[in-house]
Amino acid sequence: MDGISGGWSLYIKDRRLVFCYNYLHKRTYIRSTKEVPIGEKVKLRYEFEKTGQEKYGAGGIGQLYINDEKVGEGQIPQTARFRFTLDESFDIGRDSASPVSEEYKAGAQFTGGNIERVVIDLVGEKHIDAGAEARAHMKRQ
């Protein structure tokens, strides 16, 4: 999601699950301690647990899972307060704009099998996009 100036990406490199969080060109990498299995259905998961006290932009702990087993963990010191950029993309199976990570090039695609399903589950406090809320209010007037 997003690109060279900021965003996040979940990908496989050298058979390891990798999460890259890019905050204003400061990249945090979390790598799995185990290889992603080949030739079977595999469930990959990333979770973020907020640990900072800030309402917006707080840091936390990122965790990687392969088939429900925790295989990686790392501290993410700070997150974006509201959004990354308006001119990048949210892609699944590829990074079609500028790359989030320095470990792959623009246009990189997943070629290691089929992605059958993607679930994004937002839990915890409701995050309000103040800009979207203002635009919706203006449309009603």
C-alpha positions in Angstrom: 0.0 0.0 0.0 1.4 3.4 -1.0 5.0 3.8 -2.0 8.5 5.2 -1.8 7.7 8.1 0.6 5.5 6.0 2.9 3.3 3.0 3.3 3.4 -0.7 4.1 4.0 -3.9 2.2 3.6 -7.6 3.1 5.6 -9.9 0.8 7.8 -13.0 0.5 11.6 -12.7 -0.1 14.0 -15.6 0.0 11.0 -17.8 1.2 10.6 -15.6 4.3 7.5 -13.5 5.1 8.5 -9.8 5.3 6.6 -6.8 6.5 8.0 -3.4 5.6 6.6 -0.2 7.2 7.9 2.9 5.5 7.3 6.2 7.4 8.8 9.1 5.6 11.6 7.0 4.1 12.4 5.4 7.5 11.8 1.7 6.9 11.2 -0.9 9.5 11.4 -4.5 8.4 10.0 -7.5 10.3 11.0 -10.9 8.9 9.7 -14.4 9.7 12.1 -16.8 11.5 10.7 -19.7 9.4 10.3 -20.2 5.6 6.9 -20.0 4.0 5.9 -23.5 3.0 5.8 -24.5 -0.6 3.1 -26.6 -2.3 0.3 -26.3 0.2 -2.4 -23.8 1.2 -0.8 -21.3 3.5 -2.4 -18.6 5.7 -0.2 -15.5 6.1 -1.1 -12.8 8.6 0.2 -9.5 9.9 -1.1 -7.9 13.1 -0.3 -4.6 14.7 -0.7 -3.9 18.4 -0.6 -0.2 19.3 1.7 0.5 22.3 2.2 4.2 22.1 0.0 6.7 23.9 -0.6 9.1 21.0 -4.2 9.1 19.6 -2.8 9.2 16.0 0.6 8.1 14.8 1.4 5.9 17.8 4.0 3.2 17.5 3.5 -0.5 18.3 4.5 -4.1 17.8 4.1 -5.8 14.4 3.7 -9.5 14.4 3.9 -12.0 11.5 2.1 -15.4 11.4 2.3 -18.4 9.1 -0.6 -20.8 9.5 -1.5 -19.2 12.9 2.0 -19.6 14.3 3.8 -16.4 15.3 7.0 -16.4 13.3 8.2 -12.8 13.6 7.9 -9.7 15.7 9.3 -6.2 15.7 8.8 -2.7 17.1 7.4 0.0 14.8 8.4 3.3 16.5 5.9 5.6 14.8 3.0 5.3 12.3 1.4 7.8 9.9 -1.0 10.1 11.7 -3.7 10.0 9.0 -2.7 8.9 5.6 0.3 8.4 3.4 -0.3 9.9 0.0 -3.0 10.5 -2.6 -1.0 9.6 -5.7 0.0 6.0 -4.9 -2.0 2.8 -5.0 -3.4 0.0 -2.8 -2.4 -3.2 -4.6 -2.7 -6.9 -3.9 -0.2 -9.3 -5.5 1.9 -6.4 -7.0 3.3 -3.0 -6.3 2.2 -1.1 -9.4 3.5 2.4 -8.4 6.7 3.3 -6.5 7.9 0.5 -4.2 7.4 0.7 -0.4 10.4 -1.5 0.2 14.0 -1.1 -1.1 14.0 -4.9 -1.5 12.0 -4.9 -4.8 11.5 -2.7 -7.8 8.5 -0.8 -9.0 6.1 -3.1 -10.8 7.1 -6.2 -8.7 4.5 -9.0 -8.7 3.9 -12.1 -6.6 4.5 -15.1 -8.8 4.7 -17.9 -6.2 1.1 -19.2 -6.6 -2.4 -18.0 -6.2 -3.8 -15.5 -3.7 -7.2 -16.9 -3.0 -8.4 -14.4 -0.4 -7.3 -11.2 1.4 -9.0 -10.2 4.7 -8.4 -6.8 6.2 -9.7 -6.7 9.8 -9.7 -3.4 11.6 -10.3 -3.8 15.3 -10.0 -1.4 18.2 -10.8 2.3 18.2 -12.7 3.6 15.2 -10.4 5.6 13.0 -12.0 8.7 11.5 -10.7 10.2 8.3 -11.3 13.9 9.2 -10.9 14.9 5.5 -13.5 12.4 4.4 -15.9 13.5 7.1 -15.5 17.2 6.1 -16.1 16.4 2.4 -19.2 14.4 3.2 -20.5 17.3 5.3 -19.9 19.7 2.4 -21.8 17.5 0.0 -24.8 17.5 2.2 -24.9 21.3 2.2 
